[in-house]
């Protein structure tokens, strides 16, 4: 039990679980050992570290959700801008073609009297 609380496991991954306790201790799932475990688990530095890590993960997941929402809003703006740009490009091409067709035609001007 002490090795797990100290963060120096030899037979497990070091997580503070009852399964790791009896594996680390090399004993059966004895209830008297587990009762002591339940009492100490709430007060160990490793448990505090686990809680801090879980809180950090929760905060990071929330930040990731917000970042994804922001990215989606920006992508919607980019898509809308691309649509407007494509429409303006087509309109510009049509106007250029119209100007080039009109400038090729020479219209004689008759003098006014």
Helices and strands as residue ranges (DSSP letters): H 2-6, H 18-25, H 31-41, H 45-104
